[in-house]
Amino acid sequence: MRYAPIAQELFVRNRRRLVKHLKQSSVVIFHSNDVMPTNADGTMPFRQNNDLFYLSGIDQEESILLLFPDARDPRMQEILFVRETNDHILTWEGYKLTKKQAAEVSGIKTILWTHEFNSVLNTLLGEAEQVYLNSNEHPRAVVEVETRDARFIKWIKEHYPLHKYERVAPIMHLLRAVKSEEEIALIRQACQITEKGFRRLLKFIKPGIMEYEIEAELYHEFIRNRSRGPAYQPIIASGANACILHYVDNNRECKDGDLVLMDFGAEYANYASDLTRTVPVNGKFTKRQREVYDAVLRVMKAATQMLVPGNTLGQYHQFVGTVMENELIRLGLLDEGDVRNQDSHNPLYKKYFMHGTSHHLGLDVHDVGDKHRAFEEGMVFTCEPGIYIREEGIGIRLENDILVTAGGPEDLMADIPLEAEEIQHLMQIG
């Protein structure tokens, strides 16, 4: 892996937290993600299953984690199965983890080869009452391919139909929503790499540049700083493209007088960062662009102060909506009387600000977590208001990553230029 080694204590502690939530005499099983095909003999780059990584630190395909806290044999309480290598695999694919290396990374003492899994499982299920199985239960997930988890669920229920089966995803959502100090440090590292990328862009952007050239600069800066690359597909949207929320074509010329909205973030050690900045292509905002920019920035600052323990996403978004209404009235986009008489279930501000303001951030960009759960110290959220005026060809979004602490919100991207004056200054000095 490109990233620096992570102390195994993080994964040991995560496993201890998980098993406290299991019923007595339970086995829980986690599989790595598949290596996904493209065409012919091509494959996509491997990306580990985040739950397996969270519990083991193992970043290799064909890995399986089995936990059985009540196993009679203490050696069988934690088992990690990894792919057995050979000279052929070494020659064609490179090094795979040895048993010793897998133990050093994960803190798990019992390391077996993946091909031993079925026989070991058969033995252990004779002692178990329940089996916890994993699946992608993210509310926004659209899964159109059969995953390794899905195949295993069908297989185990067919071969062991008399066991009781439980969902482990709700437990993982509960645990992963609150980040440990080690996880926050990894997210900070991702944010620092993102900062380097953005500062690079401020020196690079000018009229005539293509959106994909901006994207290329990001890849260069991310990879040279030990990141695998972007945590998600970058949005580089100039001109009216900024009013398309998930625009990823990135193939338009950035023209004099345009704004360019850039939504991107580096990944580090599988942890994501998520930044959005909107800058003038020629280095100077027009009067109207600046009015809208400052309005979005005021909403962002107000929203950030609401990311404190005890609030909920529902309360938070209602507050942000009210702040946004006032800004849109000030910009002449909404009428105060119309706002007073609006349908509360379909507020008028949604015409210009149609997406949510915040989401959990962690191993996933849209990380797992219960939207009804009150904010707690250690949660990390994005804060990303925007105003999109399609008829004026203006789209402005600003976004930072915020850590919830007992002493108030901590902006993990506080060092990344945000104020309009600073951005203009940095762009003009080159």
C-alpha positions as CSV (number, residue, x, y, z in Angstrom):
1,M,0.0,0.0,0.0
2,R,1.1,3.6,-0.6
3,Y,0.0,4.8,2.8
4,A,2.1,4.5,6.0
5,P,1.5,1.5,8.2
6,I,-1.4,1.9,10.7
7,A,-0.9,0.6,14.2
8,Q,-2.8,-2.7,14.7
9,E,-4.3,-1.3,18.0
10,L,-7.0,0.5,16.0
11,F,-8.3,-2.7,14.5
12,V,-8.0,-4.7,17.7
13,R,-10.1,-2.1,19.5
14,N,-12.7,-2.0,16.7
15,R,-13.2,-5.7,16.9
16,R,-13.6,-5.5,20.7
17,R,-16.3,-2.8,20.2
18,L,-18.1,-5.0,17.7
19,V,-18.3,-8.2,19.7
20,K,-19.9,-6.4,22.6
21,H,-23.0,-6.0,20.4
22,L,-23.3,-9.7,19.3
23,K,-25.7,-12.1,20.9
24,Q,-24.3,-15.0,22.8
25,S,-22.8,-17.9,20.8
26,S,-22.6,-15.9,17.5
27,V,-20.3,-16.1,14.5
28,V,-19.9,-13.0,12.4
29,I,-18.3,-13.1,8.9
30,F,-16.9,-10.4,6.7
31,H,-15.7,-10.8,3.1
32,S,-13.4,-8.7,1.0
33,N,-14.8,-7.0,-2.1
34,D,-14.6,-8.7,-5.5
35,V,-12.0,-7.7,-8.0
36,M,-14.4,-6.2,-10.6
37,P,-14.1,-7.0,-14.3
38,T,-14.1,-4.5,-17.1
39,N,-13.8,-6.1,-20.6
40,A,-11.8,-9.0,-22.0
41,D,-9.3,-9.8,-19.3
42,G,-9.3,-6.4,-17.7
43,T,-10.1,-5.6,-14.1
44,M,-10.8,-2.4,-12.1
45,P,-8.4,-1.4,-9.4
46,F,-9.2,-3.4,-6.2
47,R,-11.0,-1.5,-3.4
48,Q,-11.4,-3.2,-0.1
49,N,-14.7,-3.7,1.7
50,N,-14.7,-0.9,4.3
51,D,-16.1,-3.0,7.1
52,L,-13.5,-5.7,6.7
53,F,-10.8,-3.0,6.6
54,Y,-12.2,-1.3,9.7
55,L,-12.0,-4.5,11.7
56,S,-8.7,-5.9,10.3
57,G,-6.6,-3.4,8.4
58,I,-6.3,-5.9,5.6
59,D,-6.2,-4.3,2.2
60,Q,-6.0,-7.5,0.0
61,E,-8.5,-9.3,-2.1
62,E,-10.0,-12.8,-1.2
63,S,-9.7,-12.1,2.5
64,I,-12.3,-13.3,5.1
65,L,-12.6,-12.3,8.7
66,L,-14.5,-14.6,11.1
67,L,-15.2,-13.7,14.7
68,F,-16.6,-16.2,17.2
69,P,-16.1,-14.7,20.7
70,D,-17.7,-17.7,22.5
71,A,-15.6,-20.4,20.6
72,R,-14.5,-23.1,23.0
73,D,-11.0,-23.0,21.5
74,P,-9.5,-19.5,22.1
75,R,-7.6,-19.8,18.9
76,M,-10.8,-19.9,17.0
77,Q,-12.3,-16.6,18.5
78,E,-10.6,-14.5,15.8
79,I,-9.6,-15.9,12.5
80,L,-8.3,-14.1,9.4
81,F,-8.2,-16.0,6.1
82,V,-5.9,-14.6,3.4
83,R,-5.0,-15.7,-0.1
84,E,-2.2,-18.2,-0.2
85,T,0.4,-17.1,-2.7
86,N,2.8,-19.0,-4.9
87,D,5.6,-18.4,-7.4
88,H,3.1,-17.9,-10.3
89,I,1.1,-15.2,-8.4
90,L,4.4,-13.6,-7.3
91,T,5.6,-13.4,-10.9
92,W,2.4,-12.1,-12.4
93,E,0.8,-10.1,-9.6
94,G,3.5,-9.4,-7.0
95,Y,3.7,-9.9,-3.3
96,K,0.8,-11.0,-1.2
97,L,0.6,-11.0,2.6
98,T,2.3,-13.8,4.5
99,K,0.7,-15.1,7.6
100,K,3.1,-13.2,9.7
101,Q,2.5,-10.0,7.9
102,A,-1.3,-10.4,8.1
103,A,-1.0,-11.0,11.9
104,E,1.2,-7.9,12.3
105,V,-1.3,-5.7,10.4
106,S,-4.5,-7.0,12.0
107,G,-3.4,-8.1,15.5
108,I,-5.1,-11.4,14.8
109,K,-3.1,-14.5,15.9
110,T,-4.9,-17.2,13.9
111,I,-4.2,-16.7,10.2
112,L,-5.3,-19.3,7.8
113,W,-5.5,-19.6,4.0
114,T,-8.7,-18.7,2.3
115,H,-9.1,-22.2,0.8
116,E,-9.4,-23.5,4.4
117,F,-12.5,-21.4,5.2
118,N,-15.2,-23.9,4.4
119,S,-13.9,-26.6,6.6
120,V,-13.2,-24.3,9.5
121,L,-16.7,-22.8,9.2
122,N,-18.3,-26.2,9.2
123,T,-16.5,-27.1,12.5
124,L,-17.3,-23.8,14.2
125,L,-21.0,-23.6,13.2
126,G,-21.6,-26.8,15.2
127,E,-21.0,-24.6,18.3
128,A,-22.8,-21.5,17.2
129,E,-26.5,-20.4,17.5
130,Q,-26.5,-17.3,15.3
131,V,-24.6,-16.1,12.3
132,Y,-24.2,-12.4,11.6
133,L,-23.9,-11.6,7.9
134,N,-22.9,-8.4,6.2
135,S,-24.5,-6.5,3.4
136,N,-24.6,-3.0,1.9
137,E,-27.5,-1.3,3.7
138,H,-26.5,2.3,2.9
139,P,-29.8,4.1,2.2
140,R,-28.5,5.6,-1.0
141,A,-26.9,2.4,-2.3
142,V,-27.9,1.2,-5.8
143,V,-26.5,-2.3,-6.1
144,E,-27.0,-3.9,-9.5
145,V,-24.3,-6.6,-9.4
146,E,-24.2,-9.6,-7.1
147,T,-21.5,-9.0,-4.5
148,R,-19.3,-11.5,-2.7
149,D,-21.4,-10.9,0.4
150,A,-24.6,-11.6,-1.5
151,R,-23.3,-14.8,-3.0
152,F,-22.1,-16.0,0.4
153,I,-25.5,-15.2,2.0
154,K,-27.2,-17.5,-0.5
155,W,-24.6,-20.2,-0.1
156,I,-24.5,-20.3,3.7
157,K,-28.3,-20.3,4.1
158,E,-28.5,-23.2,1.6
159,H,-25.9,-25.3,3.4
160,Y,-26.8,-24.3,7.0
161,P,-30.5,-23.7,6.9
162,L,-31.2,-24.3,10.6
163,H,-29.1,-21.5,12.1
164,K,-30.4,-18.1,13.0
165,Y,-29.2,-15.3,10.8
166,E,-28.7,-11.7,11.9
167,R,-27.7,-8.4,10.2
168,V,-24.4,-6.9,11.2
169,A,-24.8,-3.8,9.1
170,P,-26.8,-1.9,11.7
171,I,-24.0,-2.5,14.3
172,M,-21.3,-1.4,11.8
173,H,-23.3,1.8,11.1
174,L,-23.5,2.5,14.9
175,L,-19.7,1.9,15.4
176,R,-18.3,3.6,12.3
177,A,-20.3,6.8,12.8
178,V,-18.0,7.9,15.7
179,K,-14.4,8.1,14.7
180,S,-11.4,7.2,17.0
181,E,-8.4,9.5,17.3
182,E,-6.5,7.3,14.8
183,E,-9.3,7.5,12.3
184,I,-9.5,11.3,12.7
185,A,-5.7,11.5,12.1
186,L,-6.1,9.6,8.8
187,I,-8.9,11.9,7.7
188,R,-6.7,14.9,8.6
189,Q,-4.0,13.4,6.4
190,A,-6.5,13.1,3.5
191,C,-7.6,16.7,4.1
192,Q,-3.9,17.9,4.0
193,I,-3.4,16.2,0.7
194,T,-6.6,17.8,-0.6
195,E,-5.3,21.2,0.5
196,K,-2.1,20.7,-1.6
197,G,-4.2,19.8,-4.6
198,F,-6.4,22.9,-4.2
199,R,-3.4,25.2,-3.8
200,R,-1.9,23.7,-6.9
201,L,-5.1,24.5,-8.8
202,L,-5.1,28.2,-7.7
203,K,-1.8,28.6,-9.5
204,F,-3.0,26.6,-12.6
205,I,-6.5,27.8,-13.5
206,K,-6.8,30.4,-16.2
207,P,-9.0,31.1,-19.2
208,G,-8.6,28.5,-21.9
209,I,-7.8,25.6,-19.5
210,M,-9.9,22.5,-20.0
211,E,-11.8,21.0,-17.1
212,Y,-10.0,17.7,-17.5
213,E,-6.6,19.5,-17.3
214,I,-7.7,20.7,-13.8
215,E,-8.7,17.1,-12.9
216,A,-5.3,15.9,-14.1
217,E,-3.5,18.3,-11.8
218,L,-5.4,16.8,-8.9
219,Y,-4.4,13.3,-9.7
220,H,-0.7,14.3,-9.9
221,E,-0.7,16.0,-6.5
222,F,-2.7,13.3,-4.8
223,I,-0.7,10.4,-6.0
224,R,2.7,12.1,-5.3
225,N,1.5,12.4,-1.6
226,R,0.8,8.7,-1.0
227,S,-2.9,8.8,-1.9
228,R,-4.4,6.2,-4.2
229,G,-6.1,9.2,-5.8
230,P,-9.5,10.9,-5.4
231,A,-11.9,9.5,-2.9
232,Y,-14.6,9.9,-5.5
233,Q,-14.9,11.0,-9.1
234,P,-14.0,14.7,-9.2
235,I,-16.5,17.3,-10.4
236,I,-14.8,20.1,-12.4
237,A,-17.8,22.2,-13.6
238,S,-17.2,25.5,-15.3
239,G,-19.9,28.0,-16.3
240,A,-23.4,26.5,-16.4
241,N,-22.1,23.0,-15.8
242,A,-21.9,24.0,-12.1
243,C,-25.7,23.8,-12.0
244,I,-25.5,20.1,-12.7
245,L,-24.9,18.6,-9.2
246,H,-23.1,15.4,-10.3
247,Y,-21.4,16.7,-13.4
248,V,-18.4,14.5,-14.1
249,D,-17.8,14.8,-17.9
250,N,-15.1,17.5,-17.1
251,N,-14.6,18.2,-20.9
252,R,-15.5,21.9,-21.3
253,E,-13.1,24.8,-21.8
254,C,-13.0,27.2,-18.8
255,K,-13.7,30.6,-20.2
256,D,-12.9,34.1,-19.2
257,G,-15.7,35.4,-16.9
258,D,-16.8,31.9,-15.8
259,L,-16.8,30.4,-12.4
260,V,-15.5,26.8,-12.0
261,L,-17.0,24.6,-9.3
262,M,-14.6,21.9,-8.1
263,D,-15.8,19.1,-5.8
264,F,-13.0,16.7,-5.0
265,G,-11.1,15.1,-2.1
266,A,-8.1,12.9,-1.7
267,E,-8.3,9.4,-0.2
268,Y,-5.7,8.3,2.3
269,A,-5.5,4.8,3.8
270,N,-9.1,4.2,2.5
271,Y,-10.3,7.3,4.4
272,A,-12.0,10.1,2.4
273,S,-11.9,13.8,2.4
274,D,-14.5,15.9,0.6
275,L,-13.9,19.5,-0.5
276,T,-15.8,22.0,-2.7
277,R,-14.5,25.3,-3.9
278,T,-15.8,27.7,-6.6
279,V,-13.3,30.1,-8.1
280,P,-13.3,32.7,-10.9
281,V,-11.5,31.3,-14.0
282,N,-9.8,34.7,-14.6
283,G,-9.0,35.2,-10.9
284,K,-11.5,37.9,-10.1
285,F,-15.2,37.6,-9.2
286,T,-17.8,39.8,-10.9
287,K,-20.0,41.8,-8.5
288,R,-22.9,39.3,-8.9
289,Q,-20.7,36.3,-8.5
290,R,-19.2,37.8,-5.3
291,E,-22.7,38.5,-3.9
292,V,-23.7,34.9,-4.4
293,Y,-20.4,33.6,-3.2
294,D,-20.6,35.5,0.0
295,A,-24.2,34.4,0.6
296,V,-23.1,30.8,0.3
297,L,-20.2,31.4,2.6
298,R,-22.5,33.0,5.3
299,V,-24.8,30.0,5.1
300,M,-21.7,27.7,5.5
301,K,-20.4,29.5,8.5
302,A,-23.8,29.5,10.2
303,A,-24.4,25.8,9.4
304,T,-20.9,24.8,10.8
305,Q,-21.8,26.3,14.2
306,M,-24.8,23.9,14.4
307,L,-22.5,20.8,14.1
308,V,-22.4,20.2,17.8
309,P,-23.3,17.3,20.2
310,G,-27.0,16.9,20.7
311,N,-28.3,18.3,17.4
312,T,-29.8,16.0,14.7
313,L,-29.7,16.2,11.0
314,G,-33.4,17.0,10.9
315,Q,-33.0,20.0,13.2
316,Y,-29.8,21.0,11.5
317,H,-31.3,21.0,7.9
318,Q,-34.4,23.0,9.1
319,F,-32.1,25.7,10.5
320,V,-29.9,25.8,7.4
321,G,-33.1,26.1,5.3
322,T,-34.2,29.2,7.2
323,V,-30.7,30.8,6.8
324,M,-30.7,30.0,3.1
325,E,-34.2,31.5,2.6
326,N,-32.9,34.8,4.1
327,E,-29.9,34.8,1.8
328,L,-32.0,34.1,-1.3
329,I,-34.4,36.9,-0.4
330,R,-31.4,39.2,-0.1
331,L,-30.1,38.1,-3.5
332,G,-33.5,38.9,-5.0
333,L,-34.2,35.3,-5.9
334,L,-37.1,34.8,-3.5
335,D,-39.9,37.1,-2.3
336,E,-40.3,37.5,1.4
337,G,-44.1,37.3,1.2
338,D,-44.0,34.1,-0.9
339,V,-41.7,32.5,1.7
340,R,-44.1,33.3,4.5
341,N,-46.9,31.6,2.6
342,Q,-45.0,28.7,1.2
343,D,-45.8,25.0,1.6
344,S,-43.5,23.9,4.5
345,H,-43.1,20.5,3.0
346,N,-41.9,22.0,-0.3
347,P,-39.9,25.1,0.6
348,L,-39.1,27.6,-2.1
349,Y,-35.4,27.7,-1.4
350,K,-35.2,24.2,-2.9
351,K,-35.3,25.7,-6.3
352,Y,-31.8,27.2,-5.7
353,F,-30.5,24.8,-3.1
354,M,-31.9,21.3,-3.7
355,H,-29.4,19.0,-1.9
356,G,-28.6,18.4,1.7
357,T,-26.1,20.4,3.6
358,S,-24.2,17.6,5.4
359,H,-23.4,13.9,5.4
360,H,-21.2,11.6,7.5
361,L,-17.6,11.2,6.2
362,G,-15.1,8.4,6.9
363,L,-14.2,5.3,5.1
364,D,-17.0,6.1,2.7
365,V,-17.4,9.6,1.3
366,H,-21.1,9.3,2.2
367,D,-20.3,7.3,5.3
368,V,-22.7,5.1,7.2
369,G,-24.7,6.4,10.1
370,D,-28.2,6.8,11.3
371,K,-29.7,10.1,10.2
372,H,-32.0,10.2,13.3
373,R,-29.1,9.8,15.7
374,A,-28.1,12.9,17.7
375,F,-24.6,14.3,16.8
376,E,-21.9,12.9,19.1
377,E,-18.3,13.9,19.7
378,G,-16.1,12.1,17.2
379,M,-18.5,12.3,14.3
380,V,-17.3,13.9,11.1
381,F,-19.6,15.7,8.7
382,T,-19.3,17.6,5.5
383,C,-20.8,21.1,5.4
384,E,-21.7,22.0,1.8
385,P,-24.3,24.6,1.1
386,G,-24.7,25.9,-2.5
387,I,-26.8,28.2,-4.6
388,Y,-27.5,27.3,-8.2
389,I,-29.1,30.0,-10.5
390,R,-29.6,28.2,-13.8
391,E,-31.0,31.3,-15.5
392,E,-27.8,33.2,-14.7
393,G,-25.4,30.3,-15.4
394,I,-24.1,30.6,-11.8
395,G,-23.5,27.6,-9.5
396,I,-21.6,28.1,-6.3
397,R,-21.0,25.4,-3.7
398,L,-18.5,25.5,-0.7
399,E,-17.6,22.5,1.4
400,N,-15.4,21.7,4.3
401,D,-15.1,18.7,6.6
402,I,-16.1,19.3,10.2
403,L,-15.3,17.2,13.4
404,V,-17.9,17.3,16.1
405,T,-16.2,18.0,19.5
406,A,-17.4,18.8,23.0
407,G,-15.9,22.2,22.6
408,G,-17.6,23.0,19.4
409,P,-17.1,22.2,15.7
410,E,-13.5,21.8,14.5
411,D,-12.9,22.5,10.8
412,L,-10.5,19.9,9.5
413,M,-10.0,22.1,6.4
414,A,-9.5,25.4,8.2
415,D,-6.2,25.9,6.4
416,I,-7.6,25.6,2.9
417,P,-8.4,29.0,1.4
418,L,-12.0,29.9,1.5
419,E,-12.6,33.6,1.7
420,A,-13.1,35.3,-1.7
421,E,-10.3,37.9,-1.1
422,E,-7.7,35.2,-0.3
423,I,-8.7,33.1,-3.3
424,Q,-8.5,36.1,-5.6
425,H,-5.1,37.1,-4.2
426,L,-3.6,33.6,-4.6
427,M,-4.9,33.3,-8.1
428,Q,-3.5,36.6,-9.2
429,I,0.0,36.1,-7.8
430,G,0.1,32.7,-9.5
